């Protein structure tokens, strides 16, 4: 039985997925990228292959993706994260035609064809607004954890509009809102609304073909997911582990390259 590996080196996390010839996931890992992309890839690879019960040398083909894809010395080929997220999402949800990926420091909207070919896309990688980093900074300012954001947003009875789209200015705005005793739940929902509005402008640019899926770590935030459903009139398709979709797509690319 041949094994194929996908490595997704992102700005915040490095993810690895190991699959077999039938595309069954045998092992996976998510680790912090930190200051050394190569070391993070090696660490995640060791963890994922250990879960799969295989040695690294048994891999028939390895594809790396993500912003640090060139830092993976054991990869046979590098592929853009746009293609990998499209491939991974379509594998999990064959009817998916649009992918909204919100990662740690960038966000993407990808329109996908019947054969997983990328038809159109747009990407925000120049500004933290509309990314996981934006929510991370705001959660710290509110003295709550990232995991608490979604539940707090869903429990909000109202919503405070956040006028600043810049992370730095939004941070100051949050301080002011807290000082005026606005409920944190309403502030959080307003923050989520600002993220969704930012991504919605990207959706309008690319064009939405339903159904759509959400990938990336922010897809675990139920408050953000609920607002996308509200804006687009349908619930997004969300994988069990949305953070691994890019690595899964890379592994599927590896399987295709080896055939």
C-alpha positions in Angstrom: 0.0 0.0 0.0 1.4 3.4 -1.0 1.3 6.5 1.2 1.0 10.1 0.2 1.7 13.2 2.3 0.5 16.8 2.2 2.3 19.5 4.1 0.7 22.9 4.6 3.1 25.4 6.1 1.1 28.4 7.2 2.2 31.6 9.0 0.8 30.4 12.3 0.5 26.6 12.0 2.0 23.8 10.0 -0.3 20.9 9.1 0.4 17.5 7.7 -2.0 14.8 6.4 -1.1 11.2 5.4 -3.4 9.3 3.0 -3.4 5.9 1.3 -4.2 5.0 -2.3 -7.9 5.2 -1.6 -7.5 8.7 -0.1 -8.3 7.4 3.4 -6.7 9.7 6.1 -4.3 7.6 8.1 -2.6 10.3 10.1 -2.6 14.1 10.7 -0.9 16.7 12.8 -1.2 20.5 13.5 1.8 22.2 15.1 2.9 25.8 15.5 5.1 27.1 12.7 6.9 29.5 15.1 10.3 30.8 13.8 11.5 27.8 11.9 9.2 26.5 9.1 11.4 23.5 8.3 11.6 22.3 11.8 7.8 22.7 12.2 7.2 20.7 9.0 9.6 17.9 10.3 7.9 17.9 13.7 4.4 17.7 12.2 5.5 15.0 9.7 6.9 12.9 12.5 3.7 13.1 14.5 1.4 12.4 11.5 3.4 9.5 10.2 3.6 8.1 13.7 -0.2 8.2 13.9 -0.3 6.4 10.5 2.1 3.7 11.7 4.6 4.3 8.9 8.1 5.6 8.4 8.7 8.8 6.5 10.7 7.0 3.9 7.7 4.9 3.0 5.9 7.9 1.4 5.5 7.5 -2.3 5.2 11.3 -2.9 5.1 14.5 -0.8 3.6 17.8 -1.8 4.0 21.0 0.2 1.8 24.1 0.1 1.3 27.3 2.0 3.4 30.4 2.3 6.4 28.4 3.6 6.1 25.5 1.1 9.6 26.1 -0.2 11.0 25.4 3.3 10.0 21.7 3.2 13.2 19.9 2.0 11.6 16.5 1.7 8.8 17.6 -0.6 8.8 16.3 -4.2 6.7 19.2 -5.4 5.3 22.5 -4.2 1.7 23.6 -5.1 -0.1 26.9 -4.3 -2.5 26.8 -1.3 -5.3 28.1 -3.6 -5.3 24.8 -5.6 -4.8 22.7 -2.5 -7.8 24.2 -0.6 -9.9 23.8 -3.7 -8.9 20.1 -4.0 -9.3 19.4 -0.3 -12.7 21.0 0.0 -14.1 19.3 -3.2 -12.9 16.0 -1.9 -14.8 16.4 1.4 -17.8 18.0 -0.2 -18.1 17.0 -3.9 -20.9 19.5 -4.5 -18.9 22.4 -3.2 -18.4 25.2 -5.7 -17.0 28.1 -3.6 -14.5 27.9 -0.8 -14.1 30.6 1.9 -10.8 30.0 3.7 -9.9 32.2 6.7 -6.5 31.4 8.0 -4.2 33.0 10.6 -2.9 35.8 8.5 -4.7 35.7 5.2 -8.1 34.9 3.8 -9.2 33.6 0.4 -12.4 33.1 -1.6 -12.1 30.5 -4.3 -14.6 29.5 -7.0 -14.2 25.9 -8.1 -15.3 23.9 -11.1 -16.6 20.4 -11.5 -13.2 18.9 -11.7 -11.7 20.9 -8.7 -10.2 23.4 -11.2 -9.9 26.9 -9.8 -12.1 29.1 -11.9 -11.5 32.4 -10.0 -10.2 33.5 -6.7 -9.2 36.5 -4.6 -6.8 36.7 -1.6 -6.2 39.1 1.3 -2.6 38.6 2.6 -1.6 42.3 3.1 -3.8 43.2 6.0 -4.7 41.4 9.3 -8.4 42.5 9.1 -10.6 39.6 8.0 -8.2 37.0 9.3 -7.7 34.8 12.4 -4.9 37.2 13.6 -7.5 40.0 13.8 -9.7 37.9 16.1 -6.7 36.7 18.1 -5.6 40.3 18.9 -9.2 41.4 19.8 -9.7 38.3 22.1 -6.5 39.2 24.0 -7.7 42.8 24.3 -11.0 41.6 25.7 -9.2 39.1 28.0 -11.0 36.1 26.6 -9.8 33.0 24.7 -10.3 32.4 21.0 -12.4 29.4 21.8 -14.8 31.6 23.8 -15.5 34.0 20.9 -18.0 31.9 19.0 -20.2 31.0 22.0 -20.2 34.6 23.2 -21.2 35.9 19.8 -24.1 33.5 19.6 -25.3 34.5 23.0 -25.3 38.3 22.3 -28.6 40.0 22.6 -27.4 43.0 20.6 -24.5 44.1 18.5 -22.0 46.9 18.7 -20.8 48.1 15.3 -17.0 48.2 14.8 -16.2 51.1 12.5 -12.4 50.5 12.2 -11.2 48.0 9.6 -7.6 48.4 10.6 -6.5 46.1 13.4 -4.6 48.8 15.2 -7.5 51.3 15.2 -10.0 48.5 16.0 -8.0 47.6 19.0 -8.3 51.2 20.3 -12.0 51.1 19.5 -12.4 48.0 21.6 -10.7 49.6 24.6 -13.1 52.5 24.3 -16.2 50.3 24.1 -15.1 48.3 27.1 -14.5 51.5 29.1 -18.1 52.5 28.2 -19.4 49.2 29.7 -20.7 47.7 26.5 -21.4 44.0 27.0 -18.4 41.9 25.7 -20.8 39.6 23.9 -22.1 42.4 21.8 -18.6 43.7 21.1 -17.5 40.2 20.0 -20.5 39.9 17.6 -19.6 43.3 16.1 -16.0 42.1 15.6 -17.3 39.0 13.9 -19.5 41.1 11.7 -16.5 43.2 10.6 -14.6 40.1 9.6 -17.6 38.7 7.7 -18.2 42.1 5.9 -14.5 42.1 4.9 -14.8 38.7 3.4 -18.2 39.4 1.8 -16.5 42.1 -0.4 -14.2 39.4 -1.6 -17.1 37.0 -2.2 -18.8 39.7 -4.4 -15.6 40.1 -6.3 -15.2 36.4 -7.1 -18.9 35.6 -7.3 -20.6 33.0 -5.2 -21.7 29.7 -6.7 -23.4 27.5 -4.1 -23.0 25.4 -2.1 -20.0 26.9 -0.3 -17.6 25.5 2.3 -15.5 27.2 4.9 -11.9 26.1 5.7 -9.2 27.4 7.9 -9.0 27.8 11.7 -11.7 30.5 11.8 -14.3 28.0 10.5 -14.3 26.5 14.0 -15.8 29.8 15.2 -19.6 29.2 15.3 -20.3 33.0 15.6 -18.5 33.7 12.3 -20.1 30.6 10.6 -23.6 31.8 11.7 -23.1 35.3 10.2 -22.0 33.8 6.9 -25.1 31.7 6.8 -27.1 34.9 7.6 -25.4 36.9 4.8 -25.5 34.2 2.1 -28.8 32.6 3.0 -27.4 29.1 3.5 -25.3 27.3 6.0 -21.7 26.7 4.9 -20.3 23.2 4.7 -17.7 23.0 7.5 -15.3 20.1 7.7 -14.7 18.3 11.0 -11.2 19.8 11.1 -11.2 22.8 8.8 -7.6 23.6 9.5 -6.4 20.5 7.7 -8.1 21.1 4.4 -5.0 22.6 2.7 -2.8 19.7 3.8 -5.4 17.2 2.7 -5.5 18.9 -0.7 -1.7 18.7 -0.9 -1.9 15.0 -0.1 -4.5 14.4 -2.8 -2.2 16.3 -5.2 0.7 14.0 -4.2 -1.5 10.9 -4.9 -2.3 12.3 -8.3 1.3 13.2 -9.1 2.4 9.6 -8.2 -0.2 7.9 -10.4 
